[in-house]
Amino acid sequence: MEYRLIDLENLRKFIYGVFAGLGFNDEECGNAARVLTLSDLRGVESHGCARLHGYVRLVDAGKIKPNAKPFIEREFGSTATLDGDAGLGLHVGTKAAEIAIDKAKKHGSGWVSVKNSSHFGVAVGHVLPALEEGLIGFSLTNASPLVAPAGGKDRLLGTNPICIAFPSKERPPFICDMATTVVANGKLEVAKRKGVDIPLGYAQDKHGQTSSDPSILSQGGSMLPLGGSLNHSSYKGYGLGAMVDILTGVLSGANYGPWVPPFVPFLNQINDSVGQGIGHFVGAWSVEGFMDTNEFRERMDHWMETFSKSSPAQGVDKVRIPGEKEHELTLERREAGIPVHRETWKTLESLDHRFNLNML
């Protein structure tokens, strides 16, 4: 059996138990479990429980500090820089969102740059808190250098996702959560676990030639910016990825470009440093600063209805709104359970044994 189902609440408790076993406090464990299960609920298999073993390895290697105490290093009215104290990005990103929300309620908008953090999971995990408060949410992060700039072959950028969420009235909210590469690195990891090729245009070898090998990164290859090639406007994806890197890394005092700390597959890779840890950038806007919130929500519903009713191209069932597919998966998986690939299940079983959880 390729996949096994696990109940959402059981998975949440399991993840909480693993982080507790590593010495993280209650708030850190709760935020870690929230963000990772959210990823699996929304069908982003690469960033959910499949990443759990990686976080454990990073803690074991001393790259992430339990019981970290993030603090505001610099602050103006609507802006702040948060030092993550080398803590768990799943938690640090959540704290940044809380600060941004508080500032948005006081000043109309809130912007928090973050340094000295680590991998913060799916970007959507750090916009939902704003959305739940009726605000517009925004989050960015830089990541391990796996991506070549448009027309290049050196790995200088991360997949550097962008996420923005708008509240609505009756319809599910608009949530756009995307990497600035053709696909997120997790797609390659999933393909590697399944033993299948990746489509040409996702990544290239060390010579800059496109490759279908999901292991090409371990051979010195690189991922490609959104667009895939110069002929398909990869300079646009490169520009977006660079924007994320500047806002999250240059502006915050975190590492940027090729100096961003690597995630687990490249744990032994030696990086020089031009800053502190990984960087994030989290924001929130109050709709009331622009128009009546209820009117905005109604207009968002109308906007989404207009696009949903538009004519699909041949071979496509319907035109979808960003976040719609993930919303449907979330509803389905809350009822039916979360499918976990057999290779990921093996890593969970090893953690279950290590921390004496007896939950699987």
Beta strands, then each sheet from edge to edge (+ up, - down):
strand 1: 3-6
strand 2: 71-75
strand 3: 79-83
strand 4: 109-117
strand 5: 136-141
strand 6: 162-166
strand 7: 174-178
strand 8: 203-204
strand 9: 210-211
strand 10: 222-223
strand 11: 278-285
strand 12: 338-341
sheet 1: 1+ 12-
sheet 2: 2+ 3- 4- 11+ 5- 6+ 7-
sheet 3: 9+ 8- 10+
end
